């Protein structure tokens, strides 16, 4: 009988007596008393569901937290996040902190300590004491494949997500993947990721389609780059646990190379729909995976690679009909060429490589805790940019371009912050009748000032939006009376009130009448606008987290009064 120790899971320290199941024993002294889940009596929140209140930590480092708060979650978590851990004491804190600080919080984190010989097990236990969502399993060393299999057997979430202990997640990773899965109903979400080499980082993806695709289309993309990490690994994907369990999909514990790729091939055989999330959500640290580094014999290496190709070949025989397989046989065999190399194919350099930390906008940590009007406005702007940035990355757009679309989308609308921001009845879709109704005509100079952009940045953003068919810029000549008023303010008049300029010789010449522009949204912007609306909701939910419904209503009413005061003072 295999002996294991399990810590955490929302009930303090827990012991398991066998691999077949666990029995729980709660401690009530010391740190464990503080770290208890604060579990309230279960109450119904829907058919077959029970809720519980748990204490959630933020920003902790193995047993310590900067802050914590109570959160009500269903007894069955939405996501099970699985992290195999083996001698990872140097990188483990960064990995786990990135998970516990996810904006999406309805998950369980299963830390599988695979017989670590360093302080990894101790670090895991500290997290389990500090956060009720963490479950730690201490087990004998059996390898990463068997370790993941044991975690899958223990998982309770609707979705499965995998993270390696030397990597980390973006703060919006789980939120974006779950949102994509629930909104589309797809069986797998596959996301772009960041590749980290030393102090440099580059973005990696493959599928550009921003829509749900079927198995045949997904397999077609995969055949074009058969040995690409994007398809082979586990950690840039979200899986439905029901599909995994229904077909008994597991890792091959006998393999120590590409076992995750075989898992994916088996999963794809039964999945029917896929969604490519083009926002990078994972930081992959290039330090592992080589067969050379694993010191496996040449004979064993050849044996594993031949077995891999056989599985790959059988997979395509299963998902393609006979004629399609014959037509694409050379593409299938191309995998054998790539697999002959040491590990999956990854280019030595990827275009767009940046210094780590520059791939996403960052708030100035030195000032965000300060007070004052300027800092307050700065915090608010950076918070909004945090959520808009995932949309910008998804569509390869700049924040300036998104800001123009956001301005045009919200032009003429009433305040929708506070309580209204969290009401499900709020309409976020852009109706065709709205595209040309709202929005003031402004000069380019005034629009640049409004958007807090330089004239050059505004010009570039407008040109990009127009070229992508998302926006039409309509010239609106000023009314003659308005132009005359502007000219009068300068003291220069010509015939019929036309503004005049004086040249170097004192002679006057006709001054070009200033023109306004009006921005009109086009249908090609609809998908982006829907994601912008989701980013707005995320921004407002983050800003008002912990507010009661009454507090939200009071805030909204007070903010409206503040806006009216500002308008009365500033309007001429």
N, C-alpha and C positions, 0 to 999 in steps of 0.2 A: 504494500500500500504506500503510495507516494505521500509524503508529508509536505504540507504547504502552510504558509501563514498569510492571512489576508487582513489588511488594515484599512479602515475607513469605510466608505460607503454610506456615510451619513449617520453612523451610530458609534462613533468613537473607535476604539481598538477592537478588532474582531479576530477570532481564531478559526481556522478551517481544519478539520480533522482528516479529510480525505479529498481525493480528486473528484469524487462523485457528487459532492455537495458540501455546503458549509453550514456551520452552526455559529450563531452570533453570541458574543458575550460583551456586554458594554461596561466600560470602566467609567467611574464618576469622579475620579480624583484628578488633581493637577490640570495639566493642559487639556486632557481629554474632556474634562467637564466643560471647559470653555469652548472646545471644538465640537461639542454635540450639535446635532442638526437642528436644535431648537424645534423638534418635531411636534407639531400640534396634532390634536386628534384629527384623524382623516375625515374629510367631508366630501360629499359627492360634488363633482364639477361637471358631470356629464355621464352618459351611459357607460357603465363599466370603468369609470375613472375615479381616482381618489387623489386629492392634493395634499401636499405637505409644505411646511415652511422650513427652509434651510438657510443656514448662514453661509454667505458666499464671501470669499476674500478677494481683494483686488491688489495687484502689484506685490504679492508676497514673495519671499525667498525662503524656501524649504522650512516652513513652520512659522514664519513671521508674516505679518500683513501690514500694509499701510492703512487699509481701512476694510471694513466688512459691513454687510447689511443683510437683512432678511429678505428672502424672495420666495414666493409661492410657486411651486412647480408641480406638475403631475408626478405621481409615484413612478410611472414608467417614463424615462427620459426620451426626448425626441432623438438624440444622437448618442451613440456610444463611441467615444474617441479612444483608440487603442494605441498605446506606446510601448513597444518592447524596449527593455532597458538592460544593457550589459556593459558594465564598467564605463559609465557615461558621466561621472561626477563633474567633469569640466564643462559640459554643455547642457546638462540636464535642467538646471534652474532656468536658463533662457528658454528652453523648449516648453517646460511646464508653465512658466509664467505667461508665455504667449497664448497658451490654451486657456488658462484660468481667467485671463483678461479679455477673452472673446466678448464681442458685443452681444452675440447670441449666448444665452446662459442655460438653456434647458438641455443639459448633457450630463453624462457620467464620463469620468476620465478613468480608464483602467490602465494603471501602470504595472507592467509585467516585469518584475525583477528576475531576470533569467540567470540566477546564481552569480550575481556580480561579486567581485572580490575587492572592490574599492568601496567608497562611501555612498554609492548610488542607492542602495537599499535604505540607508538612514535618511537620505534626502527625500526619497519617496514617502517614507513614514511621516516626515515632518509636514509634507503637503497634505497627507491624509488627516492629520490632526487639525490642520488649519482650515480645511475646506471640505464640506460634507459631500461634495460631488466626486471626490477622489477615492478610488478603491485601489489598494496596492496588493499585489499577489507576489509573495516571495516563493520561488520554486527552484528546483535543481536545474542546472544548465542542460537544456535539450536543443538549443538552437532557435533561430528566429522564426522558422516556419512553424514548428510545434508550439512555440510561445504564442504566436498570433492565433493559431487554431484554438488553444485553450482560452484565449481572450474572447474569441468569437463565440465560443460555447457559453461563456458567462454573460455576454452582452445582452442588454434589455432594450436598447434603443430601436426606433423605427429605422434609423439609418446607421451605417457603419462608416467611420472615418479613421484613417490610419496616419500616424505621425512617427517619424524616426527621431530618436532621442538627441541626435546632434543637429537637427533642423528646427525651424520654428515657423509659426503662422503669422500672417497679417491679422490685425485685430478684427477685420470683417470677414475672415475666411469662412467660418462655419455658417454665419448668417447668409452670405451670398449663395453658398452652395445649397443650403436647405431651402432658401427662397426659390431658387431656380428649380429644384426638384418638386416643390409643392405647387408652384405656379404652372409648371408644364406637365407634371405627372410622369416625368421621364424615369427610367430605371437606373440611369447612371448620369452623374454630372462629372465632366472632365474639365479641369481648369488649367489656365496658364500658370506658370510659376517663375520664380527667380532662381537663377543658378549663382551661387556664391563661391568664388575662388579667391581666397585671401581677403583682401580689402576691396575687391571688385565684384560687381553684381551685374547680371544681364538677364533680360526677360526671355522666356522660352514659351512657345506655343506652337500650334500646328493648324487647327481647324479655325477657319474664319467665319463659318456660317453662324449667324446669330439667330438660330431657330432650332426647334426640335428636329432631329434627323433619325431616320430608321436604321436598322441594323446593316442593311446593304450599303447605304451611304457611309456609315461609320467604318465599316470594313474596307470600303474603297479608300478612305483617307488613310487608314492604317497600312494598307498595302503599299502606298506611295512612300512611306517611311517606316518599314516594318520593324526596325530595331531601334526606334526612337524612344528615349526615356518617357516622353509625353504619353505614350501608350502602354509602356511596359511596367511602370511603377504603380504602387498603390496610393501614394500619399497626395496625388493631385486629383483624387476622385472621391465621390460620395456614392455609396452602395445602399441598396435596399436590403435590409437584413432578412426580410421575408423571402426574397428570391434566393439569397444565399442558403437559408435553412431548407427551403422547399426542395432544392436540388443537391443538398449536402456538399456545397462547394467549400473546399479547404485547400490549404497549402500542401505541397508534397514535402513532407518532413525529411525525405531522403536527399533532397536537393539543397544546395547552399548557394546556388547561382540561378538567377532569373526565375526563382520560384514564384515571385509576385506576378511575373508576366504570364505564367501558366494559369495562375488564379484568374487573371483578367480574361484570358482566352476562354476559360470555362464559363465565366460570368457572362461574357458577351454572347456565348452560344444560346443563353436563355433570356437575355435582355432583349427588348424590342425597340425601345426608344432611348435616345441619348441627347444630352444638351451640352454644348461647348461653352463654358464660361470664359470669356476672353479677358477677364480681370485676373492678374496674377495674385495668388492668395497664399503661396507657400515659398519659403526660403530653403532651397536644397543646398547643403554644404558639400562640395565635391571633395570627399575624403575617403570614400569607401566604394565597395562594389567590385573591385578588380579581382579576378581569379588569381592573378600573380600575387597580389597581396595576401590572399588566403592560403598560399603555399600548398595548393592542391596538385597532385601528381599530373603529369602530362596525360597519362592514360585515362585518369578519372575526368580530366577536363574534356577530352575528346568524347568520352562516354556521355557526359552531361549535355554537351552541345548537340550531339546526334539525337539524344532523347528529346531535347528542346525542339529541334527541327521536325522530328516525327510528330510531336504534338501540334506544332504550328501547321504542318501539312494536313493533318487530320482535321484540324479546326476549319480550314477553308473548304475541305471536302464536305464538311457538315453544313456550313452556312451558305455555300454556293451550289447551284445546280451543276450537273455534269458539264454542260456546254460552257457555262461561265468559268468553271474551274479550268477547263482545257484552254480557254482563251487567256486566262491569267496565270497559267502555270509558271511562266518565266518570272513574273512578279513575285510569286510565292517562293520560288527558288532563290530570288534575290536576298531573301532573309538568311539563307545559308551562308552567303558571302559575308553579310554584315555580322552574323553570329560567329564567324571564324575569327573575328577580332576579339580583343580582350574586353568583354563586357559590352553593354549597349553603346550604340554610336552616339557620341556627343562631340560636336565640332570644337576645335581647340579654342576658337574665338567666336563670339556671337556679336553681330552688329548691335550697336547701342549700348555697349558696356559702359557702366558708370561706376563711380566710387560708391561703396556701400553707404547708405544713408541719404544719398541724393536721388534715389529712384522714386521716392515719395516726398511730398512736402512735409515739413516738420514745423511744429510750433516752437518758438524760442522759450526753452525751459527756464531761462534766467528771469523772465518777466511775467510768465503766465500766472504766477501766484501773487503778483503785485496788485495794488488798487489804482483807481484813477480812470477817467473817462476814456483816454486813449487806449489803455491796456484792456479795458472792458470791451471796446469796439474790436480790438485786435483778437481777443479770445473768441468773440462771437464769429468773426470772419473765418478764423482758422477752424473752428468747429464745423461750420458749414462746408468749408473746403475739404475737410476730412471725409465727408460723405459724398460730396460731388466728385472727388478724385477717383473713386472706383468706377463711376460712370465714364469719366474722361479716359481712363485706361481701357475700358471695355470697347470704346468706339474710336480710340486713337485721336482724341480731341484734346484741346487745351482747356484750362479752367476759364480763360477769357471767352472762348467760344461757348462753353456751357453757360457762363454768366449771362451772355446775350440772350440765349434761348430761355433761360430762367426769367430774365427781366421781361421778355416779350410774352412768355406764358402767363406771368402773374399780372401783367399790365391791366389796370382797371378793376382788379379783383379786390374784394373786401379782405380784411385781416383774417387769416386762417391759422393763427397760432394758438397756443394755449390749449384749452379743452377741445376746440374744434379739430386740432391737429391729430388727436387720438381717437376721433369718432369714426367708426367704420363707414358711415354713410357719406363721408366726404368724397366728392367727385374729383378724380385726378386726371381722367382721360381728357384729351384735347378734342373738343368737337369741331367738326369742319366749319360750323357757323361762327366759331370763336376766332378763327384765324385772322380775319380781316376787320373784326369789329373793334378790338381794343388797341391801345397803344397810341401815344402822342407822336406827332411829327416833330422832330428835333433836328437841329443842325448837327453836323458831325462833331463839331467842337463841344456842343452841349452834351451830346451823347457820350463822348469820351470823358467829360467831367463827371457825368452821372455814374458811369461804370468804373470810375477811378482808374482809367487807362490812359496811356499816351495815345496821340493821334495815330502813330504808326502801328501800335498794337491793335487799336480798333480797326484800322484799315485791313490789317492782316487777318483778323478774326472774321470780319465781314466777308472778305474774299473767299476764305476757306468754307464758310457756311453756304455761301452762294454756289461755289463750285461743287459742293456735295448735294445741292438741290434741297437744302433744308430751309433756306431763307431767301426771300426776295426783298431787295432794297428798292423802294419806290421813291423817286424824287418828287417832292411836293414844293412847288414854287411858293414863296411867301406872297401874301396878298400885297397889292401895291401900297395900300395904306400903311401896312406894317413895315414895309421896306422904307417908306417915306419917314416914318417915325424913327427908324434906326438912323437914317441919314440926317434927320434933324438933330439927333443927339450928337452927331459928329460936327454939325455946323456947316455942312457942305450940301449944296443943292444945285440941281441942274434943271433942264427943261422938265416940266410936268412932275417936279418933285423927285427926279432921279438923283441918286447920290452921285457926288463927283469927288474925284481925287485930284490933288494938285501934283503936276509933274515937277521935274527939277527946274524948269524955267518959269514956274509959277502958273503955267497954263493948267486948265482943268481938263480932266478926261472922265468918261463915264465909268463909274464903279460897278462891278458885277453884283447884281442883286444876290444876297445870300439865299441859299436854298436849304430847305429842310428835307429830311428823309423819314420815311415810315417803314418799319420792319414788318413784313408779313410772313407768317409761318407757312411752310409747305408740307404736304403729306409725308415727305421723306423724313421729317423731324419727329413723327409721332412716336416711334419706338424709343428714341432718345428722351423725349419729354416724359414718357411713362417712367423711365428709370430716374429721371430728375425728380419726378414727383415722389418716388420711393425714397430717394436720398433726402428730400425735404422732410418726409415723415420720420426717417431715422434721426435726422438732426433735431427735430422738435421733441421726439421721444427721449433722446439723450439729454436734451436741455432741461426737460421737465420731469426727468425720472424721479420717482418718489413723491410726486405731487398727488394730492387727492383730487377727486373730481371737483369738489367745491373750490379748492385752491386754484385749479386751472381756470375755472369760470371767473374767479376774482381777478386773477392775473390778466386774463383777456380783457375784462372790462376796464381795468386800470390802464392797460397798454393802449386801448382805444382812446381813453381820455388824454393820455400823454401825446398820442399822435395828433389829436385835435388841437391841443395847445401848440404843438410845433407848427402845424399848418397855419393857424391863425396868426402866429408871429411872423412866419416867413413869407406868407402869401401877400402880394402887393394889391 
